[in-house]
C-alpha cells in the first residue's frame, strides 16, 4: 500500500480545477455533489490506496485491463481510494458515442479471431488414438492424420505420438501435419512444427520444404519463406535441393505482393535475381516461370524486357508461348499506347489458335479508341462480342465518347441502339451510356429531339 497526500495534486492542478475539469466533462455531474464525490480533497488525512490502482506504474501502462480509464480518474482513484465497479466518470466523455467504423470492426474482428484459441475435442482425439496400434509406425500415424479432418486433433496426435516409446517421426508425419495446419491457417502451430523439422538435419525433402514455403507465403511471411529457401540451398542432401516448383512458388508470392507499378518495380529486381539464380543452378525454366517474368516486367512497366523474354521462348528456352504470354504482353503494350505492336501480337495469337482474354480485348479496344482509331476499335469490339468475351462498361463508354468527340454523335447513338437491340447491354447499362452521351455531347435541341 502506498499513501498518497492531497498536496501531491498541486503539482498537477488545484482542487477547484480538478473538480471543475472532472464534473464539466462528466454528463452525469448534475446527479452528484462534489463534496460527496471528493471527500479526500477536503481532508489533510493520509489515505492509503486500497484500490487496484495502488501501483502508479500500472495506472498508466496496464493497457490490457484499464485502457479505458482516463488519467484524471486514476489520480482521483489514488487520492480517495474509491473506484467505480462498472464505469469511469470520464470514460464517457473521452470516447466517441458514434458507432464504430467498418475498418475498426474489421480490425477488432481479426484481433479477436487471432486471440481465440480452438478447443480440442477430447472424444474425437481419443477415437483417433484408438485406431492406432500399441507399437505404431510412422506410416500408420500418417494414415490416421490424413483421414482426420480436425487440424487440432491432428496436432495433438502428432504430439502424442512423439511421446510414445520407440517412436520417431519421419518426413511423412511432419509433412502431413504441416499440411493440415497450413490449410487450417494455424500458422503459429505450424511454425512450431517447422522449427522441429529444421532442428533435425536428417529430416527433410524437396516436397516438404516446398509445402512449408507455400504456406509461409500464404501467411504473408515472405522473409520466413526465403529463409527456408536458403536452408534448402545450404542443405547437403540432394533430395532437399530447390526445384522448378520451389522457384515458381516464390515467383508467384513476390508477384502477388504488388498493388501498384512502384511496388512491382521494387520487387522486380528481386524476381530478376531469383530467376538468374535458377538458370545458374542449371534448372530449366518452364512456361509458368517465363510467364511470371513477363507478367512481372509488364506490371513494373518494363515492357521491352517482357518482349525480350517472349522472343527467347523456343530459342533460348525450350518452351513456346501460350495464351497467357500473349495476354500479358497485349495488356502491357496497350497500357503504353503501343497499339501497332499490340495488334500484331493479337493477330499472331489468333493464328496460333489462341483467343485473347477479356482483359486483352478490353485493353486493346480502349487503346485503339483513345488513339483515335475508332473504326478499328469498333471492329475489335464486334469481334470481342462474337468470341463471347465480356465487355466492361468503361470500354463501351470509351468507344462511344471517342466517336462523339469526332462529331459523329448520331453514329454513336445508332451503335448504342444496336447493342440494345442485340441484347448485348442490359437496360441499366444502356441508360447510363445514353445519359453520358446526352449530358456531354448533345445540346438542348438534340435532347428535345
Rosetta blueprint (number, residue, H / E / L):
1 X L
2 X L
3 X E
4 X E
5 X L
6 X H
7 X H
8 X H
9 X H
10 X H
11 X H
12 X L
13 X L
14 X L
15 X H
16 X H
17 X H
18 X H
19 X H
20 X H
21 X H
22 X H
23 X H
24 X H
25 X H
26 X L
27 X L
28 X L
29 X H
30 X H
31 X H
32 X L
33 X L
34 X H
35 X H
36 X H
37 X H
38 X L
39 X H
40 X H
41 X H
42 X H
43 X L
44 X L
45 X L
46 X L
47 X E
48 X E
49 X L
50 X L
51 X L
52 X L
53 X L
54 X L
55 X L
56 X H
57 X H
58 X H
59 X H
60 X H
61 X H
62 X L
63 X H
64 X H
65 X H
66 X H
67 X L
68 X L
69 X L
70 X L
71 X H
72 X H
73 X H
74 X H
75 X H
76 X H
77 X H
78 X H
79 X H
80 X H
81 X L
82 X L
83 X L
84 X L
85 X L
86 X L
87 X L
88 X L
89 X L
90 X L
91 X H
92 X H
93 X H
94 X H
95 X L
96 X L
97 X L
98 X L
99 X L
100 X L
101 X L
102 X H
103 X H
104 X H
105 X H
106 X H
107 X H
108 X H
109 X H
110 X H
111 X H
112 X H
113 X H
114 X H
115 X H
116 X L
117 X L
118 X L
119 X L
120 X L
121 X L
122 X H
123 X H
124 X H
125 X H
126 X H
127 X H
128 X H
129 X H
130 X H
131 X L
132 X L
133 X L
134 X L
135 X L
136 X L
137 X L
138 X H
139 X H
140 X H
141 X H
142 X H
143 X H
144 X H
145 X H
146 X H
147 X H
148 X L
149 X L
150 X L
151 X H
152 X H
153 X H
154 X H
155 X H
156 X H
157 X H
158 X H
159 X H
160 X H
161 X H
162 X H
163 X L
164 X L
165 X L
166 X L
167 X L
168 X L
169 X L
170 X L
171 X H
172 X H
173 X H
174 X H
175 X H
176 X H
177 X H
178 X H
179 X H
180 X H
181 X H
182 X H
183 X H
184 X L
185 X L
186 X L
187 X H
188 X H
189 X H
190 X H
191 X H
192 X H
193 X H
194 X H
195 X H
196 X H
197 X H
198 X H
199 X H
200 X L
201 X L
202 X L
203 X L
204 X L
205 X L
206 X H
207 X H
208 X H
209 X H
210 X H
211 X H
212 X H
213 X H
214 X H
215 X H
216 X H
217 X H
218 X H
219 X L
220 X L
221 X L
222 X H
223 X H
224 X H
225 X H
226 X H
227 X H
228 X H
229 X H
230 X H
231 X H
232 X H
233 X H
234 X H
235 X L
236 X L
237 X L
238 X H
239 X H
240 X H
241 X L
242 X L
243 X L
244 X H
245 X H
246 X H
247 X H
248 X H
249 X H
250 X H
251 X H
252 X H
253 X H
254 X H
255 X H
256 X L
257 X L
258 X L
259 X L
260 X L
261 X H
262 X H
263 X H
264 X H
265 X H
266 X H
267 X H
268 X H
269 X H
270 X H
271 X H
272 X H
273 X H
274 X H
275 X H
276 X H
277 X H
278 X H
279 X H
280 X H
281 X L
282 X L
283 X L
284 X L
285 X L
286 X L
287 X H
288 X H
289 X H
290 X H
291 X H
292 X H
293 X H
294 X H
295 X H
296 X H
297 X H
298 X H
299 X H
300 X L
301 X L
302 X L
303 X H
304 X H
305 X H
306 X H
307 X H
308 X H
309 X H
310 X H
311 X H
312 X H
313 X E
314 X L
315 X L
316 X L
317 X E
318 X L
319 X L
320 X L
321 X L
322 X L
323 X H
324 X H
325 X H
326 X H
327 X H
328 X H
329 X H
330 X H
331 X H
332 X H
333 X H
334 X H
335 X H
336 X L
337 X L
338 X L
339 X H
340 X H
341 X H
342 X H
343 X H
344 X H
345 X H
346 X H
347 X H
348 X H
349 X H
350 X H
351 X H
352 X L
353 X L
354 X L
355 X L
356 X L
357 X L
358 X H
359 X H
360 X H
361 X H
362 X H
363 X H
364 X H
365 X H
366 X H
367 X H
368 X H
369 X H
370 X H
371 X L
372 X L
373 X L
374 X H
375 X H
376 X H
377 X H
378 X H
379 X H
380 X H
381 X H
382 X H
383 X H
384 X H
385 X H
386 X H
387 X L
388 X L
389 X L
390 X L
391 X L
392 X L
393 X H
394 X H
395 X H
396 X H
397 X H
398 X H
399 X H
400 X H
401 X H
402 X H
403 X H
404 X H
405 X H
406 X L
407 X L
408 X L
409 X H
410 X H
411 X H
412 X H
413 X H
414 X H
415 X H
416 X H
417 X H
418 X H
419 X H
420 X H
421 X H
422 X L
423 X L
424 X L
425 X L
426 X L
427 X H
428 X H
429 X H
430 X H
431 X H
432 X H
433 X H
434 X H
435 X H
436 X H
437 X H
438 X H
439 X H
440 X H
441 X H
442 X L
443 X L
444 X H
445 X H
446 X H
447 X H
448 X H
449 X L
